[in-house]
Amino acid sequence: MAMLPPFSPGTPITTISLSSGTTQGKPKYIPFNDQLVESTMQIYRTSFAFRNREFPLEHGKALQFIYSSKQFKTPGGLTAGTATTNVFRSSQFKNTMNAIQSQICSPDEVIFGPDFHQSLYCHLLCGLIHWDQVQSVSSTFAHSIVHAFRTFEQVWEELCADIRDGVLTSRVNVPSIRTAMAKLLKPDPELADMIHKKCSGLSNWYGLIPALFPNAKYVYGIMTGSMEAYLKKLRHYAAELPLLSADYGSSEGWIGANVNPKLPPEFANYAVLPNIGYFEFIPLREKAEDVEKDKIDSTFPCMEPKPVGLTEVKVGEEYEIIVTNFAGLYRYRLGDAVKVVGFHNSTPELQFVCRRNLLLTINIDKNTEKDLQLSVEAAAKLLSDEKLEVVDYTSHVDLSTEPGHYVIFWEMNGEASEEVLKECCNCLDRSFVDAGYLGSRKVGAIGALELRVVSRGTFQMLLDHSVHAGGAVSQFKTPRCVAPANKSVLQILCDNVVKNYFSTAFG
Ligand code: AMP
């Protein structure tokens, strides 16, 4: 494909991207064209330049847990697939990866395989075959990295057996994957023994990534927003290896590059690339006095403040982003809340705050996905004495009871005692410190929070469900709040509840 001049308007729409549709369960159809591929490459190259200054890579390979989704034709004849699939399938992707020293370990047949369980197994196998060349371990979102190494814990002996005999397990039955893997896999008992010894020597898999890939320089993927929930587990697997958050973007287009890769993921921010779109920012009034005024003057619906331009934003303020891009989106509200934390030259550096619509709210309470995360983290600490952890979690507002109440679904990696779970439930309830929630709980305007423990593997079912519906593992984000409209996801969760508890924290 000929190189396009950077960002020319009027480039035809060649493809449709499907957003992950995390909350409502319905993907959006978004126009996609070569300009978006070009801006993706620009953002990859930009953040790589900054990253490589601090963490230089040597010549080697990248273990990337990336997957393609199914593609189909729209009634109008355009190919539709997830944005990551559209990018991975573009001719520029491989060239850019090679240019930024990230030659991918796995062959295309694995990346584009029709069954992601088989692709994941083979990604792990390819990584192990190239163990001493692996320079970085990455995926689009951190969830896929954690998911990959959790899977490794289950299948590592099978992987060793494949390496020892040079024969791929019969569980991988896609012919194209088998043919591609046969070219890589040779009997290597020495390597199998080494991996076996390393794995047997680890305590609870701590430091698994550097143990397997001693030359890796870092772990890379989006780690902010809803991905923060996986940081603890990722740190456990990565031990001392740096965790670097990847860039900020969406199916609607990229926004900013991580130009401060040394910052820990909790503080990661993204410098807006001003030439990849036209960005406006709606100020979000979060000041206490404004909220108070809204409550008093509720007969007059508050007017949304006017958007400001890229250079008019103020440090310390929060905004919602509006995007106008080269694929035809005009003043499109992205729905993300971001905070301006500084400027890189004249372009703002944004910290991701939360999805704006991901809100637990019943009356005057307002809890964001971040509030939920903090509450779950606080409660999960009570499990650590029993050496247990929360594998994943989500929430729901249950209005079928009067008054309505919050429901937290969580999955653990083992069984906790009744006492501990009751305490976790109370802790979850107490940890939502939003004044509206506390006030409503105290006067009984919101019912007792309910903790519903789901069986092992339930969140894997949500991932499978999303993939079955045409979603991509590469873009999967566990919905942190399940809307009532997302019936199928709610059904999976409810069908797998093994225990439930109601909080007694407020009497
Ligand atoms: P998608 O539906 O796959 O297009 O998801 C795009 C959404 O993922 C964005 O609107 C954000 O909410 C989230 N996202 C993307 N990049 C980041 C990031 N670096 N940090 C936090 N959230 C992100």
Residues whose N, C-alpha, C, O or C-beta is under 5 A from the ligand:
A	BS01	AMP	S19 S20 G21 I222 T224 G225 A246 D247 Y248 G249 S250 S251 E252 L334 D336 F352 Q475
